[in-house]
């Protein structure tokens, strides 16, 4: 791992620096003209691009062909990648040369003060601690690099009174490095980092030679670029910063910066002391050694010991039948926590299939939320009602011109409503308040989370992808789609809900075979989902009406045959069946009584 780590913002800042117009396409930031050859002013525009993934760039003009990374752009265009990166790579800042000053000789007042902090004369003299020439109360800490050159000097007022002047300060314009580097043994492989110089000397007093301290406190990391290569020689870093309100200083920053294993002293091992020196003076060297040897690795909540994971198997997971026997054989049913994409050509019935799958979950006790970006609320209601009612309970009305409309009688509506009221909800994406569209409509993802947490919804249908993402023409649509799908995938697992996302397929060349990459939108969508199914009409010569194929199945790894699962459609009920002519399954409301409930009188 190098010192520089690419940030997407670096590419955007470079674009601002050049002043060239840009656009986003997929994971690329494309430039209207190349900043090197300036090609693009005529026909060949947008040939120069920077990857928003890793910062790599190139110009596709044959006469140019320049390529490289952000570091090359920084060098060629004198573009800053931040103070730390400039300090590490450019090394153009001039620091004072302290080689003309002899290494300080330890003075007795320094020895006497350090004894009050538990630090022996031997350690004090080994690290060349001394006092100012004209003030024995000012300690001097020389910072000497591994080559024996003094690079930095820090002062400490041992007689400091709170509110009167500074307690610590440094010599101006010196190269910041770590205190104690010249006494470390690289063969040890383990380094201990403290906030204060007296703390690192305390660790030396307790037998740890590989102890260093930062030059300018917990918030100062100007030293890091100048010590990075030296730090890389150690396998493990133990952070023994100050313990403040249960938090350990330096830890967060070093966990992000250090390339090896980062450990830290446990808060309880400070025994209510602030730092290593106070622990040493209060409880002795054994307490310090115990703190170091009991240091624990910085835990990442995303990294879990495999054998600490709660065991699970498919039989114990919540699921419900899809209602299509052959599909259940492939998928095992729909499992809560899955993210499913349903794709198919426009007008071929994928929304009908999706809504039927919602009713299947609802009839076995899983409340649902439907978002439809294309249907009015009453149309969503009509589809669900007809699928729940079944054709025997649907009234057909044929007009004089032969056109037939279908409806559910009020009595059937009342039964279905009595059974499923509070079980299925619709996202009102056309909400009107006193004739004016509400300005502060809740974003879709927030509404879905509310439906899950407050309404108990366990099945979420989003129909469809293109109408669900926010309409922001200034943003890259593929990035929006990818981010939207990523959040849905996290939501499915976090709340253990089934999310069904309807998405159109891309336009295909005639005769080409469909694959996961043929789902329209960002290519990352099908990487994120657990299941991809395609619903399409059957060929004219086929006896069945439609075909269902499974193109991705992360959980069981099974797929449908190439010819797919043949299905049949019944217009009046909008039901889809895997058996010709069989559309009359019950959905649970049929036993509801027609008689109104009798009035009940309270006993008082």
VEXVO-572526 format. One record per residue (C-alpha): residue in three letters; x, y, z. Coordinates in steps of 0.25 Angstrom, whole numbers, padded with zeros to 4 digits, always signed. Last residue first. Layout:
# VEXVO-572526
ALAXYZ
...
# end
This chain:
# VEXVO-572526
UNK-0289-0003+0130
UNK-0287-0017+0123
UNK-0283-0011+0109
UNK-0294-0014+0099
UNK-0290-0021+0086
UNK-0297-0018+0073
UNK-0297-0030+0064
UNK-0286-0032+0053
UNK-0291-0030+0039
UNK-0295-0043+0031
UNK-0286-0046+0019
UNK-0277-0055+0027
UNK-0262-0056+0024
UNK-0258-0070+0019
UNK-0254-0065+0006
UNK-0243-0056+0011
UNK-0232-0066+0011
UNK-0226-0065-0003
UNK-0233-0077-0010
UNK-0228-0083-0022
UNK-0236-0082-0035
UNK-0226-0080-0046
UNK-0224-0094-0051
UNK-0227-0093-0066
UNK-0213-0097-0071
UNK-0204-0100-0059
UNK-0192-0091-0055
UNK-0202-0080-0052
UNK-0202-0065-0053
UNK-0214-0057-0048
UNK-0219-0044-0054
UNK-0233-0048-0049
UNK-0240-0044-0062
UNK-0229-0047-0071
UNK-0224-0061-0067
UNK-0209-0063-0070
UNK-0202-0076-0072
UNK-0187-0080-0069
UNK-0176-0088-0075
UNK-0164-0089-0067
UNK-0151-0086-0075
UNK-0146-0091-0088
UNK-0131-0091-0083
UNK-0135-0099-0071
UNK-0137-0091-0058
UNK-0126-0088-0049
UNK-0120-0094-0036
UNK-0109-0087-0027
UNK-0117-0088-0014
UNK-0115-0074-0008
UNK-0109-0066-0020
UNK-0119-0069-0030
UNK-0117-0061-0043
UNK-0123-0063-0057
UNK-0136-0070-0053
UNK-0145-0071-0065
UNK-0161-0069-0066
UNK-0168-0072-0078
UNK-0182-0067-0083
UNK-0195-0070-0090
UNK-0194-0085-0091
UNK-0198-0093-0104
UNK-0185-0088-0111
UNK-0186-0084-0126
UNK-0187-0069-0123
UNK-0174-0069-0115
UNK-0176-0068-0100
UNK-0177-0055-0093
UNK-0166-0051-0083
UNK-0163-0051-0069
UNK-0148-0050-0065
UNK-0143-0054-0051
UNK-0131-0048-0044
UNK-0128-0053-0030
UNK-0119-0048-0019
UNK-0117-0034-0023
UNK-0104-0026-0022
UNK-0097-0030-0034
UNK-0109-0029-0042
UNK-0110-0014-0039
UNK-0095-0012-0041
UNK-0097-0011-0056
UNK-0104+0002-0055
UNK-0117+0003-0063
UNK-0125-0007-0071
UNK-0123-0022-0068
UNK-0115-0028-0079
UNK-0103-0030-0070
UNK-0110-0042-0064
UNK-0111-0049-0077
UNK-0121-0050-0089
UNK-0116-0058-0101
UNK-0115-0050-0114
UNK-0124-0054-0126
UNK-0127-0040-0129
UNK-0118-0030-0122
UNK-0123-0026-0109
UNK-0129-0013-0103
UNK-0126-0013-0088
UNK-0136-0020-0079
UNK-0146-0012-0070
UNK-0146-0013-0055
UNK-0156-0017-0045
UNK-0150-0018-0031
UNK-0155-0027-0020
UNK-0150-0026-0006
UNK-0152-0037+0004
UNK-0150-0032+0018
UNK-0140-0036+0029
UNK-0138-0022+0034
UNK-0123-0021+0032
UNK-0122-0031+0021
UNK-0133-0024+0012
UNK-0128-0010+0016
UNK-0114-0013+0012
UNK-0118-0018-0002
UNK-0128-0006-0003
UNK-0117+0004+0000
UNK-0108-0002-0011
UNK-0119-0002-0021
UNK-0121+0013-0019
UNK-0106+0016-0019
UNK-0105+0008-0032
UNK-0116+0015-0038
UNK-0111+0029-0034
UNK-0097+0025-0040
UNK-0104+0021-0053
UNK-0112+0033-0054
UNK-0100+0042-0053
UNK-0105+0055-0046
UNK-0109+0068-0051
UNK-0122+0062-0056
UNK-0127+0059-0042
UNK-0140+0052-0042
UNK-0138+0043-0030
UNK-0138+0028-0033
UNK-0151+0021-0032
UNK-0157+0024-0046
UNK-0145+0017-0054
UNK-0145+0005-0044
UNK-0160+0001-0045
UNK-0168-0003-0038
UNK-0163-0004-0024
UNK-0169-0016-0016
UNK-0166-0017-0002
UNK-0170-0029+0006
UNK-0168-0029+0022
UNK-0176-0017+0025
UNK-0178-0015+0040
UNK-0185-0002+0039
UNK-0175+0006+0048
UNK-0161+0000+0045
UNK-0163-0006+0031
UNK-0172+0005+0026
UNK-0163+0016+0032
UNK-0151+0009+0025
UNK-0159+0010+0012
UNK-0162+0024+0014
UNK-0148+0028+0017
UNK-0144+0021+0004
UNK-0155+0028-0004
UNK-0151+0042+0000
UNK-0161+0049+0009
UNK-0169+0059+0002
UNK-0165+0073+0006
UNK-0171+0082-0005
UNK-0185+0076-0004
UNK-0192+0078-0017
UNK-0202+0088-0017
UNK-0217+0086-0018
UNK-0220+0087-0003
UNK-0209+0077+0000
UNK-0207+0067-0012
UNK-0199+0054-0010
UNK-0195+0048-0024
UNK-0185+0038-0019
UNK-0195+0031-0010
UNK-0187+0019-0006
UNK-0198+0008-0005
UNK-0200-0001+0007
UNK-0204-0015+0010
UNK-0207-0023+0023
UNK-0215-0012+0031
UNK-0228-0016+0024
UNK-0226-0030+0019
UNK-0237-0039+0024
UNK-0248-0028+0026
UNK-0244-0022+0013
UNK-0245-0035+0005
UNK-0259-0037+0011
UNK-0263-0023+0008
UNK-0258-0023-0006
UNK-0266-0036-0008
UNK-0278-0029-0004
UNK-0275-0017-0012
UNK-0274-0025-0025
UNK-0260-0027-0031
UNK-0258-0021-0045
UNK-0255-0025-0059
UNK-0256-0017-0072
UNK-0259-0024-0086
UNK-0258-0017-0100
UNK-0268-0023-0110
UNK-0272-0010-0116
UNK-0285-0010-0109
UNK-0278-0011-0095
UNK-0275-0024-0088
UNK-0276-0023-0073
UNK-0269-0035-0065
UNK-0271-0037-0050
UNK-0260-0043-0042
UNK-0263-0053-0031
UNK-0261-0066-0039
UNK-0249-0060-0046
UNK-0241-0059-0033
UNK-0243-0048-0022
UNK-0228-0046-0017
UNK-0223-0044-0031
UNK-0235-0035-0034
UNK-0233-0027-0022
UNK-0218-0025-0024
UNK-0220-0021-0038
UNK-0231-0011-0034
UNK-0223-0005-0023
UNK-0211-0002-0032
UNK-0220+0004-0042
UNK-0227+0013-0031
UNK-0213+0018-0026
UNK-0210+0022-0041
UNK-0200+0013-0048
UNK-0186+0017-0053
UNK-0177+0020-0041
UNK-0182+0009-0033
UNK-0178+0007-0019
UNK-0184-0004-0012
UNK-0183-0007+0003
UNK-0186-0021+0009
UNK-0190-0028+0021
UNK-0185-0043+0023
UNK-0196-0052+0028
UNK-0197-0064+0019
UNK-0207-0057+0010
UNK-0198-0045+0009
UNK-0187-0052+0004
UNK-0195-0058-0008
UNK-0201-0044-0010
UNK-0187-0038-0012
UNK-0184-0049-0022
UNK-0196-0046-0030
UNK-0192-0031-0030
UNK-0179-0035-0036
UNK-0185-0044-0047
UNK-0194-0033-0051
UNK-0182-0023-0051
UNK-0174-0033-0060
UNK-0186-0034-0070
UNK-0181-0033-0084
UNK-0184-0018-0085
UNK-0170-0014-0086
UNK-0160-0025-0087
UNK-0156-0033-0075
UNK-0149-0031-0061
UNK-0151-0035-0047
UNK-0140-0032-0038
UNK-0140-0039-0024
UNK-0133-0034-0011
UNK-0134-0045+0000
UNK-0135-0043+0015
UNK-0148-0051+0016
UNK-0147-0063+0007
UNK-0155-0065-0005
UNK-0158-0080-0008
UNK-0147-0091-0010
UNK-0142-0083-0021
UNK-0141-0094-0032
UNK-0152-0104-0027
UNK-0160-0092-0023
UNK-0160-0087-0037
UNK-0165-0100-0042
UNK-0177-0100-0032
UNK-0181-0085-0035
UNK-0188-0080-0023
UNK-0176-0072-0019
UNK-0176-0080-0006
UNK-0172-0073+0007
UNK-0159-0071+0015
UNK-0153-0069+0028
UNK-0140-0076+0030
UNK-0139-0089+0039
UNK-0139-0098+0027
UNK-0129-0090+0020
UNK-0119-0092+0031
UNK-0113-0082+0041
UNK-0102-0082+0051
UNK-0100-0069+0059
UNK-0086-0064+0054
UNK-0075-0066+0065
UNK-0069-0077+0056
UNK-0066-0068+0044
UNK-0059-0058+0053
UNK-0065-0044+0049
UNK-0060-0033+0041
UNK-0070-0022+0038
UNK-0070-0017+0053
UNK-0055-0014+0051
UNK-0048-0017+0064
UNK-0034-0010+0068
UNK-0026-0021+0073
UNK-0024-0023+0088
UNK-0013-0018+0097
UNK-0012-0028+0109
UNK+0004-0028+0108
UNK+0004-0013+0108
UNK-0005-0011+0120
UNK+0001-0022+0128
UNK+0015-0016+0126
UNK+0009-0003+0131
UNK+0003-0009+0143
UNK+0016-0017+0146
UNK+0024-0004+0145
UNK+0016+0002+0157
UNK+0002+0005+0161
UNK+0002+0021+0163
UNK+0015+0025+0157
UNK+0014+0016+0146
UNK-0001+0019+0143
UNK+0002+0034+0143
UNK+0013+0032+0134
UNK+0005+0023+0124
UNK-0006+0033+0123
UNK-0019+0038+0129
UNK-0021+0028+0141
UNK-0035+0022+0143
UNK-0028+0008+0144
UNK-0022+0010+0130
UNK-0024-0005+0128
UNK-0039-0002+0128
UNK-0038+0006+0115
UNK-0031-0006+0108
UNK-0017-0002+0102
UNK-0018-0001+0087
UNK-0014-0010+0075
UNK-0012-0007+0061
UNK-0007-0018+0052
UNK+0000-0013+0039
UNK-0002-0001+0029
UNK-0003+0010+0039
UNK-0012+0021+0035
UNK-0027+0018+0038
UNK-0024+0011+0051
UNK-0014+0022+0054
UNK-0025+0033+0053
UNK-0035+0026+0062
UNK-0024+0022+0072
UNK-0017+0036+0074
UNK-0024+0038+0087
UNK-0031+0027+0095
UNK-0046+0029+0098
UNK-0052+0025+0111
UNK-0054+0040+0115
UNK-0040+0043+0112
UNK-0029+0032+0112
UNK-0016+0038+0107
UNK-0009+0030+0096
UNK-0003+0016+0098
UNK-0005+0012+0083
UNK+0002-0002+0080
UNK+0007-0003+0066
UNK+0010-0016+0060
UNK+0018-0020+0048
UNK+0028-0010+0048
UNK+0037-0005+0036
UNK+0025+0003+0030
UNK+0027+0013+0041
UNK+0041+0017+0036
UNK+0034+0020+0022
UNK+0023+0028+0028
UNK+0032+0036+0038
UNK+0033+0049+0029
UNK+0019+0048+0024
UNK+0013+0046+0038
UNK+0020+0057+0046
UNK+0010+0067+0042
UNK+0000+0059+0050
UNK-0004+0068+0061
UNK-0017+0066+0068
UNK-0012+0057+0079
UNK+0000+0065+0083
UNK+0011+0072+0075
UNK+0023+0063+0074
UNK+0017+0049+0075
UNK+0023+0039+0084
UNK+0032+0027+0083
UNK+0034+0014+0090
UNK+0042+0002+0084
UNK+0051+0001+0096
UNK+0041-0005+0105
UNK+0047-0009+0119
UNK+0038-0002+0129
UNK+0047+0011+0129
UNK+0046+0011+0113
UNK+0031+0011+0115
UNK+0032+0023+0124
UNK+0041+0030+0114
UNK+0029+0028+0104
UNK+0020+0035+0114
UNK+0030+0046+0117
UNK+0030+0049+0103
UNK+0015+0050+0102
UNK+0004+0045+0092
UNK+0009+0030+0092
UNK+0013+0020+0081
UNK+0018+0006+0084
UNK+0025-0001+0073
UNK+0026-0016+0070
UNK+0035-0022+0059
UNK+0046-0025+0069
UNK+0056-0025+0058
UNK+0055-0010+0056
UNK+0061-0007+0070
UNK+0057+0007+0074
UNK+0067+0017+0081
UNK+0068+0027+0069
UNK+0053+0028+0068
UNK+0051+0033+0082
UNK+0042+0045+0079
UNK+0035+0044+0066
UNK+0038+0054+0055
UNK+0034+0068+0051
UNK+0045+0075+0043
UNK+0048+0089+0049
UNK+0042+0102+0045
UNK+0041+0108+0059
UNK+0046+0101+0072
UNK+0034+0095+0079
UNK+0025+0099+0090
UNK+0019+0093+0103
UNK+0012+0099+0116
UNK+0009+0112+0109
UNK+0006+0125+0116
UNK-0001+0128+0129
UNK-0015+0121+0130
UNK-0010+0109+0137
UNK+0003+0111+0144
UNK+0015+0105+0138
UNK+0027+0101+0146
UNK+0032+0089+0138
UNK+0031+0098+0125
UNK+0033+0088+0114
UNK+0041+0090+0101
UNK+0042+0083+0088
UNK+0053+0081+0078
UNK+0053+0075+0064
UNK+0062+0069+0054
UNK+0074+0065+0062
UNK+0082+0055+0053
UNK+0086+0041+0059
UNK+0082+0034+0046
UNK+0070+0028+0052
UNK+0065+0042+0055
UNK+0067+0051+0068
UNK+0056+0059+0074
UNK+0063+0067+0086
UNK+0054+0069+0098
UNK+0058+0082+0106
UNK+0052+0084+0120
UNK+0049+0098+0124
UNK+0050+0100+0139
UNK+0066+0101+0139
UNK+0064+0114+0131
UNK+0076+0122+0125
UNK+0083+0110+0117
UNK+0070+0103+0115
UNK+0069+0089+0121
UNK+0073+0075+0117
UNK+0069+0062+0112
UNK+0079+0055+0104
UNK+0071+0042+0102
UNK+0081+0033+0109
UNK+0083+0044+0120
UNK+0069+0043+0124
UNK+0068+0028+0123
UNK+0080+0026+0132
UNK+0076+0037+0142
UNK+0063+0029+0145
UNK+0049+0033+0141
UNK+0039+0033+0152
UNK+0033+0046+0149
UNK+0040+0053+0161
UNK+0053+0046+0156
UNK+0050+0054+0143
UNK+0051+0067+0150
UNK+0064+0064+0157
UNK+0070+0059+0144
UNK+0066+0071+0137
UNK+0072+0080+0148
UNK+0085+0072+0146
UNK+0088+0075+0132
UNK+0088+0066+0120
UNK+0097+0069+0109
UNK+0090+0074+0096
UNK+0094+0068+0083
UNK+0103+0079+0077
UNK+0096+0090+0068
UNK+0102+0091+0054
UNK+0093+0079+0050
UNK+0080+0086+0053
UNK+0078+0090+0039
UNK+0065+0097+0039
UNK+0054+0092+0029
UNK+0052+0094+0015
UNK+0039+0089+0009
UNK+0040+0083-0005
UNK+0038+0069-0001
UNK+0030+0066-0013
UNK+0024+0053-0010
UNK+0023+0052+0005
UNK+0020+0067+0008
UNK+0011+0068-0004
UNK+0003+0056+0001
UNK+0001+0061+0015
UNK-0002+0075+0011
UNK-0013+0071+0001
UNK-0013+0065-0013
UNK-0008+0079-0019
UNK-0007+0081-0034
UNK+0006+0086-0040
UNK+0000+0082-0053
UNK+0010+0071-0057
UNK+0013+0067-0042
UNK-0001+0066-0037
UNK-0006+0060-0050
UNK+0005+0049-0049
UNK+0001+0046-0035
UNK-0014+0045-0039
UNK-0010+0033-0048
UNK-0004+0031-0062
UNK-0007+0031-0077
UNK-0004+0040-0089
UNK-0009+0034-0102
UNK-0006+0047-0110
UNK-0006+0045-0125
UNK-0015+0033-0123
UNK-0025+0041-0116
UNK-0031+0032-0105
UNK-0025+0041-0094
UNK-0023+0033-0081
UNK-0026+0034-0066
UNK-0025+0025-0053
UNK-0031+0031-0041
UNK-0035+0018-0035
UNK-0050+0017-0036
UNK-0054+0030-0041
UNK-0046+0027-0053
UNK-0041+0040-0060
UNK-0044+0042-0075
UNK-0039+0049-0087
UNK-0046+0046-0101
UNK-0058+0055-0097
UNK-0057+0062-0110
UNK-0051+0057-0123
UNK-0058+0066-0133
UNK-0052+0080-0131
UNK-0047+0085-0118
UNK-0046+0072-0112
UNK-0030+0070-0113
UNK-0024+0080-0103
UNK-0011+0071-0103
UNK-0009+0070-0088
UNK-0022+0076-0082
UNK-0030+0067-0091
UNK-0043+0073-0096
UNK-0057+0071-0092
UNK-0053+0063-0080
UNK-0059+0050-0075
UNK-0060+0046-0061
UNK-0062+0031-0061
UNK-0069+0021-0053
UNK-0082+0021-0062
UNK-0081+0033-0070
UNK-0079+0046-0063
UNK-0077+0059-0070
UNK-0067+0070-0070
UNK-0064+0084-0075
UNK-0049+0088-0074
UNK-0046+0099-0063
UNK-0032+0092-0061
UNK-0033+0094-0045
UNK-0048+0090-0045
UNK-0045+0077-0052
UNK-0034+0074-0042
UNK-0043+0077-0031
UNK-0053+0066-0037
UNK-0042+0056-0038
UNK-0037+0058-0024
UNK-0051+0057-0019
UNK-0052+0043-0023
UNK-0041+0040-0013
UNK-0029+0032-0017
UNK-0019+0027-0006
UNK-0005+0033-0005
UNK+0005+0026+0004
UNK+0006+0014-0004
UNK+0000+0000+0000
# end
